[in-house]
C-alpha cells in the first residue's frame, strides 16, 4: 500500500509539473481515428447526473498497449460491419473522489430511477458499486459496447451502461437470447485480443498485461 501511495504521489508531481500525459499514455484517437467516443462522465448522462471532476474534454486516454489492442478489436469488428463505442477509459483519481463525495450525500438521487432503481444509495459502498480506488485510474481499463457501423446505434445488451444491478452481470438470465448473444460477442472479441472482463459489468474490460498494475494516476483529461 505504501508503494502504491508513493507512486501515485510521484505521478501527481510529474503531471502537475509538466502538464502532459505521463510516459506510456496516449490519446486513443491518434491510434484509432474512427473510434466512437462518448465519455459519459464528461456529460450529465451518468449516475451522478453531473459532469465529473477531472473530465474536461471528450478525449479518451489509455495506456499505449491498451490502445493498440483496442485497435485490433475495432478492425475485427469492422469486418462484421460493426464498431466499438467507448464510454470510459482512463479515470483520474479526482473523478473517483467525486463519486465518493456524491455517494455520501444520500439526498442527491437525481438519476436513481435510471441507474440504480433497486439499490439504496446508502448501500452503494457495501455492494461495491462505489469504491475508493478504480482500476480505470491505472489506464488500461475500458467501458464499451458494440454499435452498428451503418446506423451508429448500439446493439442491444439488455441493460444500460453503468446500471447498478444484476441486469448488468454478464451471465444474467433475465434477458433475451439476442441480448445474451450480443453480450457473448463482446466478451469473445475482447478476450481474443487480450482483455479480461469484470463479470458484474458486461461493458468493463481490463488489458491482461496492463503496464501499471499497481499505480493509480490523477492527471486530468484535457
C-alpha positions, 0 to 999 in steps of 0.5 A: 500500500505504501508503494502504491501511495508513493507512486501515485504521489510521484505521478501527481508531481510529474503531471502537475509539473509538466502538464502532459500525459505521463510516459506510456499514455496516449490519446486513443484517437491518434491510434484509432481515428474512427473510434466512437467516443462518448465519455459519459462522465464528461456529460450529465448522462451518468449516475451522478447526473453531473459532469465529473471532476477531472473530465474536461474534454471528450478525449479518451486516454489509455495506456499505449498497449491498451490502445493498440489492442483496442485497435485490433478489436475495432478492425475485427469488428469492422469486418462484421460491419460493426464498431466499438463505442467507448464510454470510459477509459482512463479515470483520474483519481479526482473523478473517483473522489467525486463519486465518493463525495456524491455517494455520501450525500444520500439526498442527491438521487437525481438519476436513481430511477435510471441507474440504480432503481433497486439499490439504496444509495446508502448501500452503494459502498457495501455492494461495491458499486462505489469504491475508493480506488478504480482500476480505470485510474491505472489506464488500461481499463475500458467501458464499451459496447458494440454499435452498428457501423451503418446506423451508429446505434448500439446493439442491444445488451439488455441493460444500460451502461453503468446500471447498478444491478444484476441486469448488468452481470454478464451471465444474467438470465433475465434477458433475451437470447439476442441480448445474451448473444450480443453480450457473448460477442463482446466478451469473445472479441475482447478476450481474443485480443487480450482483455479480461472482463469484470463479470458484474459489468458486461461493458468493463474490460481490463488489458491482461498485461496492463503496464501499471498494475499497481499505480493509480494516476490523477492527471486530468483529461484535457 
